[in-house]
Amino acid sequence: MKEIFGDVPHLRVARDRFRPDNSILSDMISLPGTYRRAVSDAVERDFFMAIPEGIRHRHLTPGEVPLLRPLLDELRNHHNAVSVDFRGVFPLVSPDRELPHIAEQITKGDARVEAFFAGNDLVAFSVASQEYGLGSVDLVYVAPEFRRRGLARRAVELSIEYPKENNVRLIDIHVVYGNVAARRLYESMGFRLRSEVLAMRV
């Protein structure tokens, strides 16, 4: 567990992982009273946002963005498979344009990529951006063999934190119509339908 409020006087926070008996809360303390609730919230958040064993998480640098290419291709194939009315139209923006754009946004401080690795292999990622006081979770994907481990939820949770750090008023998340599993996940996390986009083939 990471250190929380480490610069607060007289604050001691256990650095070991949660034990089976959940006794970490009893190790947290002496706390100035005003900090106790905040630390408890942070510990609870870290518990529910834990990364599965054997998976490493870090942010990608602009130069590492091309690592997304294989999973991005898989994501577009998935969109074509689940889309109700627009199978075959994805990607709407080619990776040759999208990847440099993501790298540029990271360089400017307007985006962040959450990347998850098993060994040296990228197995999941999410991309969040912010502009004009609005946040967006633009892309989320987990390789099929690593699903049902909570990675998608963890990726979205981390992506939500990025725009929140920039004091946005609203965070959107994009989901292809027909991607029922993704929509259920996002709604379980508190997202609600804000608007609908209609499209037509030309």
GUMIZA-387020 format. One line per field, with one value per residue: residue in three letters; residue number from 1; x, y, z of N, C-alpha, C in turn. Coordinates in nm, 3 decimals, padded with zeros to 5 digits, always signed. Layout:
N
type = (ala:...)
seq = (NUM:...)
nxx = (X:...)
nyy = (Y:...)
nzz = (Z:...)
caxx = (X:...)
cayy = (Y:...)
cazz = (Z:...)
cxx = (X:...)
cyy = (Y:...)
czz = (Z:...)
***
This chain:
202
type = (met:lys:glu:ile:phe:gly:asp:val:pro:his:leu:arg:val:ala:arg:asp:arg:phe:arg:pro:asp:asn:ser:ile:leu:ser:asp:met:ile:ser:leu:pro:gly:thr:tyr:arg:arg:ala:val:ser:asp:ala:val:glu:arg:asp:phe:phe:met:ala:ile:pro:glu:gly:ile:arg:his:arg:his:leu:thr:pro:gly:glu:val:pro:leu:leu:arg:pro:leu:leu:asp:glu:leu:arg:asn:his:his:asn:ala:val:ser:val:asp:phe:arg:gly:val:phe:pro:leu:val:ser:pro:asp:arg:glu:leu:pro:his:ile:ala:glu:gln:ile:thr:lys:gly:asp:ala:arg:val:glu:ala:phe:phe:ala:gly:asn:asp:leu:val:ala:phe:ser:val:ala:ser:gln:glu:tyr:gly:leu:gly:ser:val:asp:leu:val:tyr:val:ala:pro:glu:phe:arg:arg:arg:gly:leu:ala:arg:arg:ala:val:glu:leu:ser:ile:glu:tyr:pro:lys:glu:asn:asn:val:arg:leu:ile:asp:ile:his:val:val:tyr:gly:asn:val:ala:ala:arg:arg:leu:tyr:glu:ser:met:gly:phe:arg:leu:arg:ser:glu:val:leu:ala:met:arg:val)
seq = (1:2:3:4:5:6:7:8:9:10:11:12:13:14:15:16:17:18:19:20:21:22:23:24:25:26:27:28:29:30:31:32:33:34:35:36:37:38:39:40:41:42:43:44:45:46:47:48:49:50:51:52:53:54:55:56:57:58:59:60:61:62:63:64:65:66:67:68:69:70:71:72:73:74:75:76:77:78:79:80:81:82:83:84:85:86:87:88:89:90:91:92:93:94:95:96:97:98:99:100:101:102:103:104:105:106:107:108:109:110:111:112:113:114:115:116:117:118:119:120:121:122:123:124:125:126:127:128:129:130:131:132:133:134:135:136:137:138:139:140:141:142:143:144:145:146:147:148:149:150:151:152:153:154:155:156:157:158:159:160:161:162:163:164:165:166:167:168:169:170:171:172:173:174:175:176:177:178:179:180:181:182:183:184:185:186:187:188:189:190:191:192:193:194:195:196:197:198:199:200:201:202)
nxx = (+00.084:+00.054:+00.216:+00.026:-00.056:+00.203:+00.353:+00.227:+00.238:+00.300:+00.166:+00.113:+00.111:+00.028:+00.238:+00.227:+00.060:-00.298:-00.413:-00.546:-00.728:-00.817:-00.700:-00.557:-00.653:-00.628:-00.362:-00.312:-00.243:-00.118:-00.342:-00.405:-00.723:-00.878:-00.782:-00.840:-01.077:-01.029:-00.800:-00.897:-01.084:-00.906:-00.758:-00.962:-01.028:-00.790:-00.794:-01.018:-00.940:-00.732:-00.463:-00.455:-00.268:+00.054:+00.034:+00.158:+00.139:+00.168:+00.221:+00.220:+00.481:+00.508:+00.670:+00.627:+00.375:+00.320:+00.319:+00.060:-00.060:-00.114:-00.317:-00.499:-00.581:-00.711:-00.917:-01.066:-01.151:-01.314:-01.511:-01.628:-01.739:-01.935:-02.098:-02.420:-02.539:-02.329:-02.124:-01.805:-01.725:-01.532:-01.183:-01.285:-01.107:-00.789:-00.525:-00.274:-00.310:-00.435:-00.265:-00.027:-00.165:-00.253:-00.003:+00.086:-00.105:-00.039:+00.217:+00.152:+00.023:-00.243:-00.354:-00.354:-00.217:-00.310:-00.140:-00.113:+00.081:+00.177:+00.445:+00.654:+00.455:+00.201:-00.118:-00.354:-00.520:-00.602:-00.721:-00.728:-00.847:-00.848:-01.012:-01.100:-01.224:-01.365:-01.370:-01.264:-01.294:-01.145:-01.066:-01.077:-00.946:-00.906:-00.708:-00.843:-00.767:-00.707:-00.928:-01.207:-01.075:-01.090:-00.951:-01.048:-01.225:-01.042:-00.875:-01.051:-01.113:-00.863:-00.831:-01.037:-00.940:-00.744:-00.862:-01.008:-00.809:-00.751:-00.957:-01.207:-01.548:-01.716:-01.713:-01.690:-01.753:-01.680:-01.876:-01.946:-02.251:-02.418:-02.220:-02.267:-02.163:-01.957:-02.103:-02.262:-02.064:-01.964:-02.193:-02.231:-02.034:-02.116:-02.157:-02.384:-02.634:-02.587:-02.609:-02.703:-02.564:-02.645:-02.588:-02.515:-02.450:-02.255)
nyy = (-00.119:+00.224:+00.512:+00.745:+01.083:+01.143:+01.359:+01.472:+01.576:+01.347:+01.140:+00.808:+00.553:+00.230:+00.036:-00.209:-00.473:-00.526:-00.739:-01.074:-01.063:-00.808:-00.619:-00.392:-00.136:-00.094:-00.047:+00.205:+00.408:+00.687:+00.952:+01.290:+01.413:+01.529:+01.415:+01.148:+01.039:+01.100:+00.949:+00.691:+00.675:+00.685:+00.449:+00.259:+00.310:+00.237:-00.035:-00.135:-00.064:-00.225:-00.367:-00.656:-00.950:-01.004:-00.825:-00.525:-00.173:+00.137:+00.475:+00.567:+00.716:+00.986:+00.883:+00.614:+00.557:+00.426:+00.159:+00.095:+00.015:-00.267:-00.353:-00.152:-00.205:-00.449:-00.353:-00.201:-00.405:-00.538:-00.343:-00.343:-00.595:-00.589:-00.371:-00.244:-00.125:-00.038:-00.205:-00.274:-00.015:+00.083:+00.150:+00.484:+00.689:+00.662:+00.458:+00.560:+00.830:+00.869:+00.774:+00.946:+01.179:+01.123:+01.103:+01.366:+01.501:+01.399:+01.509:+01.779:+01.778:+01.720:+01.470:+01.128:+00.804:+00.502:+00.213:-00.140:-00.415:-00.752:-00.922:-00.833:-00.764:-00.558:-00.555:-00.432:-00.115:+00.232:+00.550:+00.881:+01.215:+01.577:+01.887:+02.225:+02.235:+02.000:+01.647:+01.331:+00.984:+00.821:+00.582:+00.237:-00.078:-00.430:-00.711:-01.022:-01.260:-01.164:-01.069:-01.034:-00.998:-00.766:-00.564:-00.380:-00.220:-00.115:+00.028:+00.225:+00.355:+00.467:+00.632:+00.812:+00.952:+01.117:+01.344:+01.450:+01.547:+01.773:+01.940:+01.921:+01.968:+01.772:+01.430:+01.243:+00.923:+00.707:+00.483:+00.222:+00.179:-00.108:-00.237:-00.397:-00.508:-00.331:-00.096:-00.168:-00.196:+00.070:+00.209:+00.090:+00.212:+00.465:+00.630:+00.797:+00.823:+01.099:+01.228:+01.152:+01.031:+01.033:+00.866:+00.830:+00.621:+00.719)
nzz = (+00.000:-00.075:+00.069:+00.252:+00.285:+00.382:+00.469:+00.682:+01.015:+01.283:+01.168:+01.094:+00.864:+00.771:+00.563:+00.453:+00.265:+00.241:+00.492:+00.535:+00.748:+00.739:+00.904:+00.869:+00.913:+01.182:+01.209:+01.134:+01.294:+01.491:+01.435:+01.351:+01.432:+01.223:+00.995:+00.992:+00.871:+00.603:+00.548:+00.596:+00.387:+00.172:+00.208:+00.177:-00.089:-00.223:-00.166:-00.308:-00.562:-00.634:-00.822:-01.024:-00.925:-01.058:-01.262:-01.390:-01.355:-01.522:-01.644:-01.987:-02.177:-02.421:-02.631:-02.609:-02.694:-02.946:-02.864:-02.814:-03.046:-03.135:-02.949:-02.989:-03.249:-03.198:-03.037:-03.219:-03.389:-03.210:-03.169:-03.424:-03.418:-03.217:-03.266:-03.336:-03.566:-03.723:-03.813:-03.935:-03.988:-03.823:-03.765:-03.685:-03.690:-03.824:-03.692:-03.760:-03.751:-03.506:-03.297:-03.302:-03.230:-02.968:-02.843:-02.874:-02.718:-02.463:-02.434:-02.415:-02.178:-02.171:-02.176:-02.060:-02.047:-01.917:-01.857:-01.862:-01.782:-01.842:-01.763:-02.023:-02.193:-02.316:-02.190:-02.134:-02.152:-02.102:-02.209:-02.113:-02.138:-02.121:-02.166:-02.201:-01.949:-01.936:-01.897:-02.038:-02.090:-02.326:-02.453:-02.380:-02.318:-02.279:-02.320:-02.442:-02.297:-02.048:-01.928:-01.694:-01.455:-01.327:-01.449:-01.644:-01.496:-01.312:-01.485:-01.582:-01.341:-01.275:-01.498:-01.459:-01.244:-01.351:-01.511:-01.296:-01.133:-01.269:-01.220:-01.359:-01.476:-01.561:-01.665:-01.948:-02.100:-02.364:-02.551:-02.771:-02.939:-02.866:-02.736:-02.484:-02.245:-02.176:-02.137:-01.917:-01.720:-01.704:-01.621:-01.374:-01.238:-01.204:-01.424:-01.642:-01.900:-02.102:-02.348:-02.688:-02.989:-03.321:-03.629:-03.980:-04.261:-04.541)
caxx = (+00.000:+00.135:+00.207:-00.078:-00.034:+00.328:+00.414:+00.146:+00.304:+00.243:+00.080:+00.176:+00.021:+00.089:+00.279:+00.211:-00.065:-00.412:-00.405:-00.675:-00.824:-00.851:-00.661:-00.471:-00.706:-00.581:-00.222:-00.298:-00.264:-00.188:-00.387:-00.484:-00.862:-00.935:-00.730:-00.873:-01.174:-00.967:-00.710:-00.981:-01.137:-00.797:-00.727:-01.071:-01.016:-00.679:-00.834:-01.108:-00.876:-00.610:-00.427:-00.438:-00.132:+00.124:+00.013:+00.222:+00.074:+00.240:+00.177:+00.306:+00.538:+00.472:+00.745:+00.581:+00.237:+00.306:+00.293:-00.084:-00.110:-00.180:-00.442:-00.591:-00.638:-00.807:-01.033:-01.147:-01.218:-01.421:-01.619:-01.697:-01.812:-02.049:-02.181:-02.552:-02.570:-02.214:-02.016:-01.717:-01.684:-01.424:-01.173:-01.329:-00.980:-00.686:-00.418:-00.164:-00.342:-00.477:-00.153:+00.047:-00.248:-00.245:+00.131:+00.090:-00.183:+00.040:+00.324:+00.094:-00.040:-00.388:-00.399:-00.272:-00.244:-00.288:-00.096:-00.101:+00.172:+00.207:+00.581:+00.681:+00.344:+00.090:-00.239:-00.473:-00.488:-00.710:-00.674:-00.814:-00.804:-00.927:-01.006:-01.206:-01.295:-01.438:-01.284:-01.315:-01.225:-01.160:-01.044:-01.053:-00.942:-00.835:-00.692:-00.941:-00.718:-00.688:-01.056:-01.266:-00.983:-01.107:-00.862:-01.123:-01.271:-00.927:-00.830:-01.144:-01.095:-00.743:-00.855:-01.123:-00.860:-00.666:-00.934:-01.046:-00.694:-00.751:-01.076:-01.309:-01.686:-01.789:-01.629:-01.761:-01.687:-01.733:-01.910:-02.012:-02.385:-02.411:-02.120:-02.350:-02.080:-01.889:-02.200:-02.298:-01.953:-01.958:-02.308:-02.209:-01.937:-02.177:-02.183:-02.523:-02.652:-02.595:-02.657:-02.693:-02.516:-02.697:-02.500:-02.563:-02.346:-02.262)
cayy = (+00.000:+00.343:+00.601:+00.845:+01.199:+01.117:+01.480:+01.524:+01.542:+01.246:+01.047:+00.683:+00.470:+00.101:+00.027:-00.346:-00.497:-00.565:-00.876:-01.143:-01.026:-00.667:-00.548:-00.279:-00.012:-00.075:-00.009:+00.331:+00.532:+00.806:+01.048:+01.407:+01.374:+01.576:+01.337:+01.007:+01.000:+01.108:+00.834:+00.572:+00.675:+00.652:+00.307:+00.185:+00.326:+00.155:-00.175:-00.171:-00.035:-00.304:-00.423:-00.802:-01.000:-01.035:-00.716:-00.398:-00.055:+00.263:+00.566:+00.568:+00.841:+01.008:+00.795:+00.476:+00.545:+00.322:+00.028:+00.073:-00.021:-00.398:-00.356:-00.059:-00.280:-00.543:-00.276:-00.166:-00.528:-00.562:-00.249:-00.391:-00.718:-00.566:-00.259:-00.286:-00.074:+00.017:-00.301:-00.251:+00.125:+00.119:+00.270:+00.610:+00.761:+00.561:+00.461:+00.645:+00.966:+00.872:+00.755:+01.072:+01.276:+01.089:+01.140:+01.512:+01.540:+01.369:+01.608:+01.906:+01.762:+01.712:+01.330:+01.032:+00.665:+00.401:+00.092:-00.256:-00.510:-00.884:-00.934:-00.721:-00.750:-00.469:-00.638:-00.348:+00.027:+00.330:+00.684:+00.989:+01.348:+01.686:+02.008:+02.324:+02.205:+01.874:+01.530:+01.224:+00.856:+00.806:+00.445:+00.136:-00.212:-00.536:-00.829:-01.123:-01.358:-01.099:-01.015:-01.090:-00.983:-00.632:-00.467:-00.274:-00.129:-00.044:+00.123:+00.338:+00.428:+00.548:+00.735:+00.913:+01.035:+01.218:+01.470:+01.506:+01.625:+01.899:+02.017:+01.926:+01.972:+01.656:+01.332:+01.156:+00.799:+00.670:+00.341:+00.190:+00.124:-00.252:-00.290:-00.406:-00.534:-00.207:-00.001:-00.211:-00.162:+00.214:+00.251:+00.044:+00.303:+00.595:+00.704:+00.798:+00.875:+01.245:+01.266:+01.046:+01.073:+00.955:+00.872:+00.758:+00.590:+00.797)
cazz = (+00.000:-00.083:+00.184:+00.236:+00.371:+00.451:+00.523:+00.792:+01.141:+01.373:+01.094:+01.055:+00.783:+00.741:+00.423:+00.404:+00.194:+00.323:+00.541:+00.523:+00.853:+00.719:+01.024:+00.838:+00.967:+01.319:+01.204:+01.067:+01.357:+01.543:+01.335:+01.390:+01.408:+01.096:+00.884:+01.004:+00.771:+00.470:+00.532:+00.583:+00.250:+00.080:+00.224:+00.115:-00.234:-00.269:-00.156:-00.417:-00.688:-00.641:-00.952:-01.009:-00.907:-01.181:-01.358:-01.355:-01.411:-01.530:-01.749:-02.106:-02.225:-02.562:-02.720:-02.595:-02.742:-03.049:-02.804:-02.812:-03.179:-03.146:-02.874:-03.054:-03.360:-03.139:-02.992:-03.337:-03.432:-03.114:-03.201:-03.544:-03.385:-03.128:-03.310:-03.385:-03.701:-03.795:-03.826:-04.049:-04.009:-03.731:-03.685:-03.744:-03.713:-03.843:-03.590:-03.805:-03.707:-03.365:-03.205:-03.285:-03.159:-02.826:-02.797:-02.866:-02.602:-02.344:-02.428:-02.373:-02.047:-02.190:-02.180:-01.988:-02.084:-01.814:-01.927:-01.775:-01.845:-01.788:-01.816:-02.113:-02.286:-02.284:-02.193:-02.116:-02.147:-02.114:-02.242:-02.064:-02.181:-02.065:-02.247:-02.175:-01.826:-01.949:-01.904:-02.123:-02.101:-02.470:-02.498:-02.277:-02.378:-02.209:-02.405:-02.399:-02.199:-01.919:-01.881:-01.571:-01.343:-01.275:-01.513:-01.710:-01.391:-01.258:-01.586:-01.583:-01.215:-01.288:-01.598:-01.398:-01.153:-01.425:-01.529:-01.167:-01.087:-01.343:-01.178:-01.463:-01.428:-01.611:-01.733:-02.042:-02.142:-02.495:-02.565:-02.897:-02.922:-02.886:-02.643:-02.364:-02.127:-02.139:-02.083:-01.781:-01.631:-01.683:-01.541:-01.236:-01.178:-01.183:-01.548:-01.687:-02.035:-02.107:-02.481:-02.786:-03.121:-03.432:-03.744:-04.099:-04.357:-04.664)
cxx = (+00.087:+00.116:+00.105:-00.052:+00.097:+00.391:+00.332:+00.211:+00.226:+00.153:+00.161:+00.074:+00.093:+00.121:+00.263:+00.077:-00.176:-00.397:-00.542:-00.777:-00.863:-00.808:-00.575:-00.522:-00.655:-00.435:-00.202:-00.252:-00.158:-00.221:-00.442:-00.627:-00.916:-00.890:-00.782:-00.970:-01.114:-00.877:-00.790:-01.039:-01.029:-00.761:-00.835:-01.062:-00.905:-00.714:-00.917:-01.045:-00.747:-00.589:-00.402:-00.292:-00.072:+00.111:+00.081:+00.150:+00.173:+00.179:+00.273:+00.358:+00.494:+00.543:+00.701:+00.441:+00.222:+00.285:+00.145:-00.136:-00.177:-00.313:-00.545:-00.657:-00.741:-00.934:-01.124:-01.218:-01.334:-01.539:-01.698:-01.781:-01.939:-02.142:-02.312:-02.571:-02.449:-02.095:-01.936:-01.670:-01.566:-01.290:-01.223:-01.210:-00.870:-00.582:-00.301:-00.186:-00.368:-00.358:-00.066:-00.032:-00.244:-00.110:+00.142:+00.012:-00.107:+00.149:+00.273:+00.030:-00.190:-00.440:-00.304:-00.315:-00.209:-00.256:-00.072:-00.021:+00.173:+00.342:+00.612:+00.566:+00.239:-00.040:-00.367:-00.428:-00.617:-00.646:-00.776:-00.758:-00.892:-00.904:-01.125:-01.289:-01.379:-01.338:-01.347:-01.229:-01.248:-01.153:-01.021:-01.049:-00.858:-00.827:-00.782:-00.892:-00.696:-00.817:-01.104:-01.168:-00.995:-01.021:-00.936:-01.171:-01.155:-00.877:-00.920:-01.128:-00.973:-00.762:-00.945:-01.041:-00.787:-00.744:-00.979:-00.932:-00.687:-00.881:-01.180:-01.448:-01.760:-01.689:-01.718:-01.683:-01.757:-01.760:-01.986:-02.150:-02.385:-02.309:-02.182:-02.265:-02.010:-01.986:-02.242:-02.189:-01.954:-02.075:-02.293:-02.111:-01.991:-02.200:-02.330:-02.530:-02.672:-02.649:-02.642:-02.645:-02.572:-02.605:-02.566:-02.443:-02.364:-02.165)
cyy = (+00.123:+00.429:+00.710:+00.959:+01.186:+01.239:+01.541:+01.483:+01.437:+01.146:+00.924:+00.599:+00.341:+00.093:-00.114:-00.360:-00.533:-00.711:-00.941:-01.102:-00.879:-00.580:-00.426:-00.149:+00.014:-00.033:+00.137:+00.442:+00.580:+00.910:+01.173:+01.382:+01.413:+01.493:+01.194:+00.962:+01.000:+00.988:+00.706:+00.562:+00.633:+00.505:+00.223:+00.193:+00.238:+00.006:-00.215:-00.147:-00.114:-00.360:-00.573:-00.842:-01.038:-00.929:-00.590:-00.284:+00.061:+00.349:+00.558:+00.709:+00.863:+00.912:+00.650:+00.453:+00.442:+00.182:-00.006:+00.010:-00.159:-00.404:-00.260:-00.127:-00.382:-00.472:-00.242:-00.290:-00.562:-00.470:-00.295:-00.515:-00.690:-00.456:-00.308:-00.248:-00.035:-00.078:-00.272:-00.109:+00.164:+00.070:+00.393:+00.701:+00.657:+00.571:+00.549:+00.791:+00.972:+00.862:+00.879:+01.178:+01.250:+01.131:+01.291:+01.562:+01.513:+01.474:+01.741:+01.898:+01.751:+01.569:+01.245:+00.891:+00.576:+00.270:-00.019:-00.363:-00.642:-00.922:-00.811:-00.691:-00.653:-00.546:-00.558:-00.202:+00.109:+00.466:+00.785:+01.122:+01.454:+01.811:+02.096:+02.290:+02.078:+01.759:+01.422:+01.100:+00.811:+00.661:+00.355:+00.000:-00.305:-00.655:-00.942:-01.217:-01.297:-01.035:-01.090:-01.092:-00.844:-00.527:-00.352:-00.171:-00.047:+00.062:+00.246:+00.421:+00.519:+00.662:+00.846:+01.007:+01.145:+01.347:+01.533:+01.590:+01.761:+01.978:+02.031:+01.925:+01.842:+01.562:+01.244:+01.027:+00.751:+00.521:+00.321:+00.131:-00.023:-00.318:-00.296:-00.424:-00.408:-00.108:-00.040:-00.176:-00.012:+00.263:+00.206:+00.134:+00.445:+00.678:+00.691:+00.860:+01.026:+01.294:+01.146:+01.105:+00.979:+00.972:+00.800:+00.733:+00.676:+00.739)
czz = (+00.000:+00.042:+00.154:+00.333:+00.448:+00.514:+00.638:+00.924:+01.219:+01.300:+01.056:+00.981:+00.750:+00.593:+00.368:+00.333:+00.290:+00.364:+00.533:+00.628:+00.846:+00.837:+00.997:+00.899:+01.108:+01.322:+01.167:+01.158:+01.456:+01.436:+01.402:+01.347:+01.274:+00.978:+00.883:+00.895:+00.632:+00.447:+00.518:+00.443:+00.152:+00.088:+00.156:-00.036:-00.289:-00.266:-00.276:-00.554:-00.706:-00.781:-00.935:-00.999:-01.041:-01.289:-01.306:-01.424:-01.414:-01.639:-01.867:-02.132:-02.370:-02.658:-02.715:-02.650:-02.854:-02.993:-02.804:-02.941:-03.185:-03.071:-02.933:-03.174:-03.309:-03.094:-03.109:-03.391:-03.340:-03.141:-03.323:-03.514:-03.305:-03.175:-03.372:-03.531:-03.783:-03.797:-03.952:-04.067:-03.921:-03.786:-03.759:-03.772:-03.722:-03.733:-03.630:-03.769:-03.557:-03.270:-03.192:-03.211:-03.008:-02.769:-02.780:-02.744:-02.472:-02.325:-02.375:-02.234:-02.054:-02.196:-02.098:-02.029:-01.965:-01.886:-01.826:-01.849:-01.768:-01.845:-01.899:-02.207:-02.233:-02.299:-02.173:-02.113:-02.143:-02.141:-02.190:-02.111:-02.114:-02.149:-02.213:-02.051:-01.830:-01.960:-01.990:-02.107:-02.244:-02.517:-02.376:-02.346:-02.291:-02.303:-02.353:-02.289:-02.061:-01.868:-01.757:-01.454:-01.280:-01.341:-01.579:-01.607:-01.336:-01.356:-01.588:-01.456:-01.222:-01.388:-01.546:-01.311:-01.228:-01.449:-01.397:-01.109:-01.153:-01.323:-01.289:-01.400:-01.458:-01.677:-01.820:-02.062:-02.268:-02.501:-02.695:-02.868:-02.961:-02.795:-02.504:-02.239:-02.080:-02.077:-01.941:-01.681:-01.600:-01.597:-01.396:-01.162:-01.163:-01.307:-01.587:-01.826:-02.032:-02.240:-02.572:-02.919:-03.226:-03.552:-03.860:-04.191:-04.481:-04.766)
***
